[in-house]
Amino acid sequence: MSPVAATDPGDAAPPDARSLASRMVTAALAGSLVVALVAVLLGVPLVRGVAQSQSRDELVRAVDTLARTPRLSVQLLSKERTTVGPDDRRYGLLTAEGGGAGSALDYLTPADTAEVRRTGTLSTRHRVGGREYLVEARAVERGTLAGRGTVVVGVQPTSGVGAATGALLRRLGLALLLGLLAAGVVTLLSARRTTARVRDAADRAHRLAAGERGLPEPPPAAVREVDEMSRALTALDRALATSEARQREFLLSISHELRTPLTALRGYAEALRDGAVAPDQTTTVGETLTAETRRLDQFIADLLALARLEADDFRLQTVTVDPAELLTSTAAAWQATAASAGVVLRVELPDRPAPFPGDPVRVRQLLDGLVENAMRATPSGGEVQLRAVQDAAGTALSVVDSGPGLEPGDHERAFERGYLRDRYAAQRAVGTGLGLSIAQRLCERMGGSLTASAGDPTGTVMTVRFDAVRGPGTLGA
């Protein structure tokens, strides 16, 4: 299998593709900008309101102070008259008789005067000459020298509030700008660090695609998703190495298996051509050629079966399968072979074996492979049993032989291609090394499971398990 070039033009990024780092920085800046806009939209009214409230509170405190100290009010008005004080405020005194002094009285309307005389307090705002003013008025406390009905009035333009608000907003804008800049720098540094690991992962993927294996494992990443991607590539590297090693081993095994019968066929064919086979040996040579041809045909059939099982268009005809009928027909088909090998073939069935969903042709193919394997492992005089077992988990079909069995630890690897063949070729009769692998793959394609376990007292138990049919409408199409 030729590796895929890492620089395949079809895999190139589109011309308008943007890097992950630029996307991260853009997203961070966009998010920060949105936050800044929201902060401005919410902060401007809040800051303006707080500034106005603070300015009014200060004016109220000043007016309350003057209302409690009328002498101070008179002294202040004697100096201020019509000039604006250093804090941009104006004051005035409104007497009980309707007269008064101070420029602040110019900002009172008759309604304001009536309101403050009635309630003793006034808090409002007026627009005069295009400017807005805060107006506060308090009645002088009773018992003071000013007498009843005297009112202290204080006025302050809101322009000073606007100036204070502008200063606060400028500071807020500067803080937001610095925040945007800091967010951009931090995001850029983080993006470079993250994308460096992503680029490293992409480079490792390209190297794997180019056929390189055994790449060094990178250190753990700070970002969980990036670390998972790196670990997945490491696992893929190991899986590819294992798979390719098995493929090479499999191809070597195939070459060896094909070479052996072909060598025998060619040798006998050359002997026949050269007249080196005596007439009385023709039958023996023919039997040898037939056996080798059959062996070669079986090996090729196994390879084709594996190829079909891996194909996407592998089809199953799922119907209700009767375990009793299936095992009985399988045993009948193998009785002659068992008799010629001196092996007893028996069927064991429960009283009411539950049917299960499956393809009867494929299940029979699966059982035939398991029975053939059991026959090969069972010596003359031994026994092979076909069993159906019903439990809460479903229906199980077992093929049990009385052969020498497997060594501890070999049951879990019994379905690996060629494992048992290589393990026991020097000790007993073995097949092509593909039969059990085909059986397991076929069982998986039908939604079942195939396991191997030790027999009692010897031998091996191959168990196929399917879900039992519990009622109508449970089968697949």
C-alpha positions as CSV (number, residue, x, y, z in Angstrom):
1,M,0.0,0.0,0.0
2,S,1.6,3.3,-1.1
3,P,1.5,6.1,1.4
4,V,-0.5,9.2,0.8
5,A,1.8,12.2,0.0
6,A,1.7,14.8,2.7
7,T,1.8,17.6,0.1
8,D,-1.2,16.5,-1.9
9,P,-2.5,19.6,-3.7
10,G,-6.0,18.4,-3.1
11,D,-5.4,18.8,0.7
12,A,-4.1,22.3,0.4
13,A,-6.0,25.0,2.4
14,P,-8.2,27.4,0.3
15,P,-6.7,30.7,-0.5
16,D,-9.0,32.6,1.8
17,A,-8.4,30.3,4.8
18,R,-7.4,32.1,8.0
19,S,-5.1,30.8,10.6
20,L,-6.4,29.6,14.0
21,A,-4.3,32.2,15.8
22,S,-5.8,35.1,13.7
23,R,-9.3,33.7,14.4
24,M,-8.7,33.4,18.1
25,V,-7.3,37.0,18.3
26,T,-10.2,38.3,16.2
27,A,-12.7,36.5,18.3
28,A,-11.1,37.8,21.5
29,L,-11.0,41.4,20.3
30,A,-14.5,41.2,19.0
31,G,-15.7,39.9,22.3
32,S,-13.7,42.5,24.2
33,L,-15.1,45.2,21.9
34,V,-18.7,44.0,22.5
35,V,-18.0,44.1,26.3
36,A,-16.5,47.6,25.9
37,L,-19.5,48.8,23.9
38,V,-21.9,47.4,26.5
39,A,-19.9,49.0,29.2
40,V,-20.1,52.4,27.5
41,L,-23.8,52.1,26.8
42,L,-24.5,51.1,30.4
43,G,-21.7,53.2,31.9
44,V,-22.4,56.6,30.3
45,P,-25.9,57.0,31.8
46,L,-24.7,55.5,35.1
47,V,-21.7,57.9,35.3
48,R,-23.8,60.9,34.3
49,G,-26.5,60.0,36.8
50,V,-24.0,59.4,39.6
51,A,-22.3,62.7,38.9
52,Q,-25.6,64.6,38.8
53,S,-26.7,62.9,42.0
54,Q,-23.4,63.7,43.7
55,S,-23.6,67.3,42.5
56,R,-27.1,67.7,43.8
57,D,-26.2,66.1,47.1
58,E,-23.4,68.7,47.6
59,L,-25.8,71.5,46.7
60,V,-28.4,70.1,49.1
61,R,-25.8,69.9,51.9
62,A,-24.8,73.5,51.3
63,V,-28.4,74.8,51.2
64,D,-29.2,72.8,54.4
65,T,-26.2,74.3,56.1
66,L,-27.2,77.8,55.2
67,A,-30.8,77.1,56.3
68,R,-29.6,76.1,59.7
69,T,-27.3,79.2,60.0
70,P,-29.1,82.3,58.7
71,R,-26.3,84.6,59.8
72,L,-23.9,82.8,57.5
73,S,-26.5,83.1,54.7
74,V,-26.7,86.9,55.2
75,Q,-22.9,87.3,55.2
76,L,-22.5,85.1,52.1
77,L,-25.2,87.1,50.2
78,S,-23.6,90.4,51.2
79,K,-20.4,89.3,49.5
80,E,-21.8,87.4,46.6
81,R,-24.6,89.5,45.3
82,T,-24.6,88.7,41.6
83,T,-21.2,87.1,41.2
84,V,-20.7,83.4,40.8
85,G,-18.9,81.7,43.5
86,P,-15.7,79.6,43.0
87,D,-17.8,76.5,43.0
88,D,-20.1,77.8,40.3
89,R,-23.1,78.1,42.7
90,R,-25.5,80.9,43.3
91,Y,-27.4,81.5,46.6
92,G,-30.3,83.7,47.6
93,L,-32.6,84.4,50.6
94,L,-36.4,84.7,50.1
95,T,-38.0,86.5,53.0
96,A,-41.5,85.9,54.4
97,E,-42.8,89.2,53.1
98,G,-41.9,88.2,49.5
99,G,-38.7,90.1,49.2
100,G,-35.2,88.8,49.2
101,A,-31.6,89.0,47.9
102,G,-29.3,86.9,45.9
103,S,-29.0,86.0,42.2
104,A,-30.4,82.5,42.9
105,L,-33.9,84.0,43.3
106,D,-34.0,84.7,39.5
107,Y,-34.3,80.9,39.0
108,L,-37.4,80.5,41.1
109,T,-40.8,80.5,39.5
110,P,-44.0,81.5,41.4
111,A,-44.9,77.9,41.5
112,D,-41.5,77.1,43.1
113,T,-42.0,79.8,45.7
114,A,-45.4,78.5,46.6
115,E,-44.1,74.9,46.8
116,V,-41.2,75.8,49.1
117,R,-43.4,77.9,51.4
118,R,-46.0,75.1,51.6
119,T,-43.6,72.2,52.2
120,G,-40.4,73.9,53.4
121,T,-38.3,72.3,50.7
122,L,-37.8,72.4,46.9
123,S,-35.7,70.2,44.6
124,T,-36.0,70.8,40.9
125,R,-34.2,71.9,37.7
126,H,-34.8,74.7,35.2
127,R,-33.4,75.6,31.8
128,V,-32.5,79.3,31.6
129,G,-30.7,80.9,28.7
130,G,-30.1,77.5,27.1
131,R,-28.4,76.1,30.2
132,E,-29.8,73.7,32.7
133,Y,-29.6,74.4,36.4
134,L,-30.2,72.4,39.6
135,V,-32.4,74.3,42.1
136,E,-32.6,73.5,45.8
137,A,-34.5,75.5,48.4
138,R,-35.0,75.0,52.1
139,A,-37.0,77.0,54.7
140,V,-34.9,78.4,57.5
141,E,-35.5,76.5,60.7
142,R,-38.0,78.0,63.1
143,G,-36.7,79.7,66.2
144,T,-33.7,81.3,64.3
145,L,-33.1,85.0,64.1
146,A,-34.4,85.1,60.5
147,G,-37.8,84.3,61.7
148,R,-40.5,82.3,60.0
149,G,-41.0,82.1,56.3
150,T,-37.4,82.8,55.2
151,V,-36.1,80.4,52.5
152,V,-32.5,79.7,51.4
153,V,-32.1,79.0,47.7
154,G,-29.2,77.4,46.0
155,V,-28.6,77.1,42.2
156,Q,-25.8,75.2,40.3
157,P,-25.5,74.8,36.5
158,T,-25.3,71.2,35.3
159,S,-22.4,72.1,33.0
160,G,-20.0,71.4,35.8
161,V,-21.6,68.0,36.1
162,G,-21.1,67.4,32.3
163,A,-17.5,68.3,32.7
164,A,-17.0,65.9,35.5
165,T,-18.9,63.2,33.6
166,G,-16.7,63.8,30.5
167,A,-13.6,63.4,32.6
168,L,-14.9,60.2,34.1
169,L,-15.9,58.9,30.6
170,R,-12.5,59.7,29.2
171,R,-10.9,57.7,32.0
172,L,-13.3,54.9,31.4
173,G,-12.6,55.0,27.6
174,L,-8.9,54.9,28.3
175,A,-9.3,51.9,30.7
176,L,-11.4,50.1,28.1
177,L,-8.8,50.8,25.4
178,L,-6.0,49.5,27.6
179,G,-8.2,46.4,28.3
180,L,-8.7,45.8,24.6
181,L,-5.0,46.1,24.1
182,A,-4.2,43.8,27.0
183,A,-6.8,41.3,25.8
184,G,-5.3,41.3,22.3
185,V,-1.7,40.8,23.6
186,V,-2.7,38.0,26.0
187,T,-4.9,36.3,23.3
188,L,-2.1,36.5,20.7
189,L,0.4,34.9,23.1
190,S,-2.1,32.2,24.1
191,A,-3.1,31.6,20.4
192,R,0.6,31.3,19.4
193,R,1.1,28.8,22.1
194,T,-2.0,26.8,21.2
195,T,-1.6,26.9,17.5
196,A,2.0,25.8,17.8
197,R,0.8,22.5,19.2
198,V,-1.9,22.3,16.6
199,R,0.7,22.9,13.8
200,D,2.8,20.2,15.5
201,A,-0.1,17.8,15.4
202,A,-0.8,18.6,11.7
203,D,2.9,18.0,11.0
204,R,2.7,14.7,12.7
205,A,-0.4,13.8,10.8
206,H,1.3,14.6,7.5
207,R,4.3,12.5,8.5
208,L,2.0,9.6,9.3
209,A,0.3,10.0,5.9
210,A,3.7,10.0,4.3
211,G,4.4,6.5,5.8
212,E,6.5,7.5,8.8
213,R,5.9,5.5,12.0
214,G,7.2,5.6,15.6
215,L,7.1,9.3,15.9
216,P,8.2,10.7,19.3
217,E,5.3,11.4,21.7
218,P,4.9,15.1,22.4
219,P,4.7,16.4,26.0
220,P,1.2,17.0,27.5
221,A,-0.5,20.1,26.2
222,A,-2.1,22.7,28.5
223,V,-5.3,22.7,26.4
224,R,-7.3,19.6,27.0
225,E,-8.7,19.3,23.4
226,V,-5.2,19.8,21.9
227,D,-3.8,17.2,24.3
228,E,-6.5,14.7,23.3
229,M,-5.7,15.3,19.7
230,S,-2.0,14.7,20.3
231,R,-2.7,11.5,22.2
232,A,-5.1,10.4,19.5
233,L,-2.4,10.9,16.9
234,T,0.0,8.9,19.1
235,A,-2.5,6.1,19.4
236,L,-3.1,6.2,15.6
237,D,0.7,6.0,15.0
238,R,0.8,2.8,17.2
239,A,-2.3,1.3,15.6
240,L,-1.0,2.0,12.1
241,A,2.4,0.4,13.0
242,T,0.6,-2.6,14.5
243,S,-1.7,-3.0,11.6
244,E,1.0,-2.7,9.0
245,A,3.1,-5.2,10.8
246,R,0.2,-7.6,10.8
247,Q,-0.3,-6.9,7.1
248,R,3.3,-7.7,6.3
249,E,3.1,-10.8,8.5
250,F,-0.1,-11.8,6.8
251,L,1.4,-11.2,3.3
252,L,4.4,-13.3,4.2
253,S,2.1,-16.0,5.5
254,I,0.1,-16.0,2.3
255,S,3.2,-16.1,0.2
256,H,4.4,-19.1,2.2
257,E,1.1,-20.9,2.1
258,L,0.8,-20.3,-1.7
259,R,4.3,-21.3,-2.4
260,T,4.2,-24.7,-0.7
261,P,1.3,-26.2,-2.8
262,L,2.5,-24.5,-5.9
263,T,6.0,-25.9,-5.4
264,A,4.5,-29.4,-5.1
265,L,2.3,-28.9,-8.1
266,R,5.1,-27.7,-10.2
267,G,7.5,-30.4,-9.1
268,Y,5.0,-33.2,-10.0
269,A,4.0,-31.4,-13.3
270,E,7.7,-31.3,-14.3
271,A,8.1,-35.0,-13.4
272,L,5.1,-35.9,-15.5
273,R,6.4,-33.8,-18.4
274,D,9.8,-35.4,-18.2
275,G,8.4,-38.9,-17.8
276,A,10.0,-39.4,-14.4
277,V,6.8,-40.8,-12.9
278,A,6.4,-44.5,-13.2
279,P,3.0,-45.8,-14.4
280,D,2.3,-47.5,-11.1
281,Q,2.9,-44.2,-9.3
282,T,0.4,-42.2,-11.3
283,T,-2.5,-42.8,-8.9
284,T,-0.3,-41.7,-5.9
285,V,0.9,-38.6,-7.8
286,G,-2.7,-37.8,-8.8
287,E,-3.9,-38.0,-5.2
288,T,-1.1,-35.7,-4.1
289,L,-1.9,-33.2,-6.8
290,T,-5.6,-33.3,-5.8
291,A,-4.8,-32.7,-2.2
292,E,-2.5,-29.8,-2.9
293,T,-5.0,-28.3,-5.3
294,R,-7.7,-28.7,-2.7
295,R,-5.5,-27.1,-0.1
296,L,-4.7,-24.2,-2.5
297,D,-8.4,-23.8,-3.3
298,Q,-9.4,-23.7,0.4
299,F,-6.8,-21.1,1.1
300,I,-8.0,-18.9,-1.8
301,A,-11.6,-19.4,-0.6
302,D,-10.7,-18.2,2.8
303,L,-9.0,-15.1,1.4
304,L,-12.1,-14.3,-0.7
305,A,-14.3,-14.8,2.4
306,L,-12.3,-12.3,4.3
307,A,-12.5,-9.8,1.5
308,R,-16.3,-10.2,1.3
309,L,-16.6,-9.7,5.0
310,E,-14.7,-6.4,4.9
311,A,-16.8,-5.1,2.0
312,D,-19.4,-2.5,2.6
313,D,-22.0,-4.2,0.5
314,F,-21.9,-7.4,2.6
315,R,-25.6,-8.3,2.8
316,L,-27.6,-10.4,5.4
317,Q,-31.1,-11.8,5.1
318,T,-32.3,-11.7,8.7
319,V,-35.1,-14.1,9.7
320,T,-36.0,-16.1,12.7
321,V,-33.5,-19.0,13.1
322,D,-34.5,-22.2,14.9
323,P,-31.4,-23.4,16.9
324,A,-32.6,-27.0,17.0
325,E,-33.1,-27.2,13.3
326,L,-29.9,-25.4,12.6
327,L,-27.7,-27.7,14.8
328,T,-29.4,-30.9,13.6
329,S,-28.9,-30.0,9.9
330,T,-25.2,-29.1,10.6
331,A,-24.6,-32.4,12.4
332,A,-26.2,-34.3,9.6
333,A,-23.9,-32.7,7.1
334,W,-20.8,-33.5,9.0
335,Q,-21.7,-37.1,10.1
336,A,-19.9,-38.7,7.2
337,T,-16.7,-36.7,7.8
338,A,-16.8,-37.4,11.5
339,A,-17.3,-41.1,10.9
340,S,-14.4,-41.3,8.5
341,A,-12.2,-39.5,11.1
342,G,-13.3,-41.8,13.9
343,V,-15.0,-38.9,15.8
344,V,-18.3,-39.0,17.5
345,L,-20.6,-36.1,16.6
346,R,-23.4,-35.3,19.0
347,V,-26.1,-32.6,19.4
348,E,-27.3,-31.4,22.8
349,L,-30.5,-29.3,22.9
350,P,-32.5,-27.8,25.7
351,D,-36.2,-28.5,26.0
352,R,-37.2,-25.3,24.3
353,P,-34.3,-23.5,22.6
354,A,-35.4,-20.0,21.9
355,P,-35.2,-18.8,18.3
356,F,-32.9,-15.8,17.4
357,P,-32.7,-13.3,14.6
358,G,-30.0,-14.1,12.0
359,D,-29.2,-15.1,8.5
360,P,-29.5,-19.0,8.5
361,V,-27.1,-19.4,5.6
362,R,-24.4,-17.2,7.2
363,V,-24.9,-18.8,10.7
364,R,-24.6,-22.2,9.0
365,Q,-21.4,-21.0,7.3
366,L,-20.1,-19.9,10.7
367,L,-20.9,-23.2,12.4
368,D,-19.3,-25.2,9.5
369,G,-16.1,-23.3,10.1
370,L,-16.2,-24.0,13.8
371,V,-17.0,-27.7,13.3
372,E,-14.2,-28.1,10.8
373,N,-11.8,-26.5,13.3
374,A,-13.1,-28.9,16.0
375,M,-12.8,-31.9,13.8
376,R,-9.2,-31.1,13.0
377,A,-8.3,-30.7,16.7
378,T,-10.1,-33.9,17.8
379,P,-8.1,-37.1,17.6
380,S,-9.7,-40.4,16.4
381,G,-12.0,-41.8,19.2
382,G,-12.7,-38.3,20.4
383,E,-16.0,-36.4,20.4
384,V,-17.4,-33.1,19.0
385,Q,-20.6,-31.7,20.5
386,L,-23.0,-29.1,19.1
387,R,-24.9,-27.5,21.9
388,A,-27.6,-24.9,22.2
389,V,-27.9,-23.1,25.6
390,Q,-30.6,-20.7,26.6
391,D,-30.2,-18.2,29.4
392,A,-31.3,-14.7,30.3
393,A,-28.7,-13.1,28.0
394,G,-30.1,-14.9,24.9
395,T,-29.3,-17.9,22.8
396,A,-25.8,-19.5,22.7
397,L,-24.5,-22.1,20.2
398,S,-21.4,-24.0,21.2
399,V,-19.0,-26.3,19.4
400,V,-17.1,-28.4,21.9
401,D,-14.1,-30.6,21.0
402,S,-12.2,-33.1,23.1
403,G,-8.8,-32.3,21.6
404,P,-5.7,-31.2,23.5
405,G,-7.1,-27.7,23.9
406,L,-5.2,-24.4,24.1
407,E,-2.6,-23.2,26.4
408,P,-3.6,-20.5,29.0
409,G,-3.7,-17.1,27.4
410,D,-4.3,-18.4,23.9
411,H,-8.1,-18.3,24.1
412,E,-8.2,-14.5,24.0
413,R,-6.0,-14.5,20.9
414,A,-7.6,-17.5,19.2
415,F,-9.3,-15.3,16.5
416,E,-6.2,-13.4,15.5
417,R,-5.2,-14.3,11.9
418,G,-2.6,-17.0,11.9
419,Y,-2.0,-16.9,15.7
420,L,-3.0,-20.5,16.5
421,R,-1.5,-21.8,13.2
422,D,1.9,-20.4,14.1
423,R,1.6,-21.4,17.7
424,Y,0.7,-25.1,17.2
425,A,1.9,-25.9,13.7
426,A,4.7,-28.1,15.1
427,Q,2.4,-29.9,17.5
428,R,-0.8,-30.8,15.7
429,A,-2.8,-30.5,12.5
430,V,-3.6,-26.8,11.7
431,G,-5.5,-25.0,8.9
432,T,-4.7,-21.9,6.9
433,G,-4.8,-19.7,10.0
434,L,-7.8,-17.8,8.6
435,G,-10.8,-19.9,9.6
436,L,-11.4,-18.6,13.1
437,S,-10.7,-15.0,12.1
438,I,-13.4,-15.4,9.3
439,A,-15.8,-16.9,11.8
440,Q,-15.4,-14.1,14.3
441,R,-15.8,-11.4,11.7
442,L,-18.8,-13.1,10.2
443,C,-20.3,-13.3,13.7
444,E,-19.7,-9.6,14.3
445,R,-21.3,-8.7,11.0
446,M,-24.5,-10.5,12.2
447,G,-24.5,-8.7,15.5
448,G,-23.3,-11.7,17.6
449,S,-20.2,-12.5,19.6
450,L,-17.8,-15.4,19.4
451,T,-15.6,-16.5,22.3
452,A,-13.2,-19.3,23.0
453,S,-12.8,-21.0,26.4
454,A,-11.3,-24.2,27.9
455,G,-13.3,-27.4,27.8
456,D,-13.9,-29.8,30.6
457,P,-11.6,-31.7,31.2
458,T,-9.8,-31.0,27.9
459,G,-10.6,-29.4,24.5
460,T,-11.9,-26.1,23.5
461,V,-15.4,-24.5,23.6
462,M,-16.3,-22.1,20.8
463,T,-19.4,-20.2,21.8
464,V,-21.6,-18.1,19.5
465,R,-24.1,-15.8,21.2
466,F,-27.2,-14.1,19.7
467,D,-30.0,-12.2,21.2
468,A,-33.1,-14.3,21.5
469,V,-36.3,-13.3,19.7
470,R,-38.7,-12.0,22.4
471,G,-41.7,-11.2,20.3
472,P,-43.0,-10.1,16.9
473,G,-41.4,-7.1,15.3
474,T,-37.9,-7.6,16.8
475,L,-36.1,-8.7,13.6
476,G,-34.2,-6.5,11.3
477,A,-35.2,-6.1,7.7
